[in-house]
Amino acid sequence: MSALILFATTFLLVASLGFQSLNVNKGHYVAAFLTSFLISGSNLVILRTVPQGDLLEIAAYMLGGPFGIVASMWLHKRVLGKKGHQAGRTS
């Protein structure tokens, strides 16, 4: 069960970091602010789980990242990347 939790949490962390980077680069202030909560929450779960992880849990941790970054790129493009879409922008 903790391998699944690590995969999901790492996926969420890396997806949030990727989404955050795109938000910052494109000036989406509100989205960047809100994404920070996902990043810190995911980090807390990972930091409490990984130190006692076995090989399966470490593999799950390592696989969550690649899937998470690709998912964040896909999602950001569809949610905030449309031309003329100004949600979350203050400038």
C-alpha positions as CSV (number, residue, x, y, z in Angstrom):
1,M,0.0,0.0,0.0
2,S,2.8,2.5,0.8
3,A,4.3,1.9,-2.7
4,L,1.0,3.1,-4.2
5,I,0.9,6.0,-1.9
6,L,4.5,6.9,-2.8
7,F,3.8,6.6,-6.5
8,A,0.7,8.8,-6.2
9,T,2.3,11.4,-4.0
10,T,5.4,11.6,-6.2
11,F,3.2,11.9,-9.2
12,L,1.3,14.7,-7.5
13,L,4.5,16.4,-6.4
14,V,6.2,16.4,-9.7
15,A,3.0,17.3,-11.6
16,S,2.5,20.2,-9.1
17,L,6.1,21.4,-9.6
18,G,5.7,21.3,-13.4
19,F,2.4,23.0,-13.2
20,Q,3.9,25.6,-10.9
21,S,6.8,26.3,-13.2
22,L,4.4,26.8,-16.1
23,N,2.2,29.1,-14.0
24,V,5.1,31.2,-13.0
25,N,6.5,31.4,-16.5
26,K,3.1,32.5,-17.9
27,G,2.2,34.9,-15.1
28,H,-0.7,32.9,-13.6
29,Y,-0.4,34.3,-10.0
30,V,-3.4,32.8,-8.4
31,A,-2.8,29.3,-9.9
32,A,0.9,29.6,-8.7
33,F,-0.3,30.5,-5.2
34,L,-2.7,27.6,-5.0
35,T,-0.3,25.0,-6.5
36,S,2.1,25.7,-3.7
37,F,-0.2,24.0,-1.2
38,L,-0.1,20.8,-3.3
39,I,3.7,20.9,-3.4
40,S,4.1,21.3,0.3
41,G,1.5,18.7,1.1
42,S,3.1,16.1,-1.2
43,N,6.5,16.8,0.2
44,L,5.3,16.2,3.7
45,V,3.9,12.7,2.8
46,I,7.1,11.8,0.8
47,L,9.5,12.9,3.6
48,R,7.6,10.8,6.1
49,T,7.3,7.7,3.9
50,V,10.5,7.3,1.9
51,P,13.1,6.9,4.7
52,Q,11.8,3.4,5.6
53,G,11.0,2.5,2.0
54,D,11.9,-0.9,0.5
55,L,12.9,-1.6,-3.1
56,L,9.3,-1.6,-4.4
57,E,8.5,1.7,-2.7
58,I,11.7,3.3,-4.0
59,A,10.8,2.1,-7.6
60,A,7.3,3.6,-7.1
61,Y,8.8,6.8,-5.9
62,M,11.1,7.0,-9.0
63,L,8.3,6.2,-11.4
64,G,5.8,8.8,-10.1
65,G,8.0,11.7,-11.4
66,P,8.2,10.9,-15.1
67,F,4.4,10.3,-15.3
68,G,3.7,13.4,-13.2
69,I,5.7,15.8,-15.3
70,V,4.2,14.7,-18.6
71,A,0.7,14.8,-17.0
72,S,1.2,18.4,-15.7
73,M,2.4,19.6,-19.2
74,W,-0.7,18.0,-20.8
75,L,-3.1,19.4,-18.2
76,H,-1.6,22.9,-18.1
77,K,-1.9,23.2,-21.8
78,R,-5.5,22.2,-21.7
79,V,-6.6,24.2,-18.6
80,L,-4.5,27.4,-18.7
81,G,-2.7,27.3,-22.0
82,K,-5.5,28.3,-24.4
83,K,-4.9,31.5,-26.3
84,G,-6.7,34.4,-24.7
85,H,-7.3,32.5,-21.5
86,Q,-6.6,34.9,-18.6
87,A,-7.7,32.9,-15.6
88,G,-5.5,33.5,-12.6
89,R,-3.6,36.4,-14.2
90,T,-3.4,39.7,-12.4
91,S,-1.3,41.6,-14.9
